[in-house]
Amino acid sequence: MVTDVSGVFQRYLTGRRSSTSSGNEQAAVPRYGAEATLQSNGVIDLTLTFKSGQSYCCPDWKCHLWLFDGYRWGQLRRAAEAERVALPALLSFRITAIIEEGALFYDTSQPEEEQLDGRRYTATPNRFEEYDEVYEGDEGDPE
């Protein structure tokens, strides 16, 4: 049996704030494409898409999911409870991250003083796709 758990990830990902391309730190919630299924073997297949025209801090899916410490895994489990989805005791993910052409990312090439003032973003010139796996209980930090 396969269960659609996309709503769990939409809830989890939009529960945090980010910056807008105009520098408004309070109001922006990045919009992601998140398609996820829970397989009968307890593995979640997640496709996370950074959408064209949307502003994000960086293009690293690990930063956005941040599933490397117990607190974030707990947040994900609370999002699942809110969506009335029962998750297995330990989670495993197969993650495909897609960056659409035109997705906007914070420009870290600016001098530090300009970074603090301007909050400029740079558009991704080409589509990019990455595949990875992550397991609940991993101790490593994002790269």
N, C-alpha and C positions, 0 to 999 in steps of 0.2 A: 504494500500500500504506500502511496506517495501523498504527502500532505503539503498543500501550498502554504508556506510560511512567509510570504513576501510582506504581508502586513506587519509582522513582527519586526522585520528589519527597517521598514519605513518608520515605524514608531521609535525604534532604537536610534536610528540615524538622525531623525529630526528633533530629538529630545535635547539636543545641544545647540548652542548658538555659534555663529561664525560672523565674518566680516562681509560687507557688501563691497562691490567694486568702487563705490563712492565713499567708503570709509565708515559707514554706519555700523558700529560694532554691536548694537543692541538688537536690531530688528531682523537681521538676515538669518534665515535657515536654509542651508544649501539644499537644493533639490537633487536627489540621486535617482537613478533608475536602480531598483532593487528587486530582482526576481529570485525567489528562493523556494526550494522544496526540501522537505524532510523525508528521507528514504526510510523504508521499514528497518534497515540495518542501523539506523541512528545517525547516518551521515547527512549533513546539510549541503546541498549544492547551491551556491550563491553566485549570482552574476551581479556585480556592483558596477554601475555606469556613472561616470562623471559626465554630466550633460553639457552640450554645447551652449554657451551663453550664460552658464551658471558660474558663480564665484566660489572658489574653495581655497583653503589655506595652502594645500600642496597636492600633488598627484599620487601620494603614497596611500594605498588602501589601508595599510597597517595603522597609519595615523588616524584615519577616520573611523575604523572599527575598534582599534585599541583593545584587542582581546588578549592582552598579555599579562593582566593581573586580575586577581579575584574580583575587584570592584566592578570592572566593566563586564565580566561574565555575569555577575549578579544583575547588572542593569539589563543585559540582554534577556536573562531569565524573567525579570519583572515585566519586560515588554511582552514576552511570550504569555505570561499569566494574564496580562491585560487583554491580550487577543484570544484568550482561552485556548492556548496551544500547550499541550503537554510535551515537554522536552525530555530526552533520555538523561540519565545521571551524568554522563560525560559526553560532551559534544565534539564532533569532528566536522570540519568544513573542507570542502573543495571550492576554492574561490577563483572566479574569473573576474578580473578588474578590467574594465573598458574605459578608455579616455577618449571621448568624442572630439573630433576636430572642432576647435573653437571653445572648448572648456577653458575657463579663466582661473589662473593660479597666481597667488601672491608672488610678486616679483622680488626675489631675494637678492638680485644683483644690484639693487639700489644702495647708495651709501646709507649707513645706519640712521642718520638724522632724517633723511628723506623717507626711509621706511616707516618711521614713527609718525611723520606728518601726512604723507600722501596715500599710503595704502594702495599703491598701484598694482594692477594685475596685468598679466600677459596671457594672451590667447595661445592655446596649443595649436601648432601648425598642422599636425597630422594625427590621425587616429592611432591609438596604441592599445595593445591588449596584453595582459599578464595572467598567468595561472600560478596558484600556490595552494598549499594545504596548511591548516592550523588545527591544533588539538587543545582542548581545554586541559589546563594543567601545565602547558608549556611555560618554562621559566624565563625564556629569552625576552629581551626588549626589542622593540621595532628597530630596524636598521636605520 
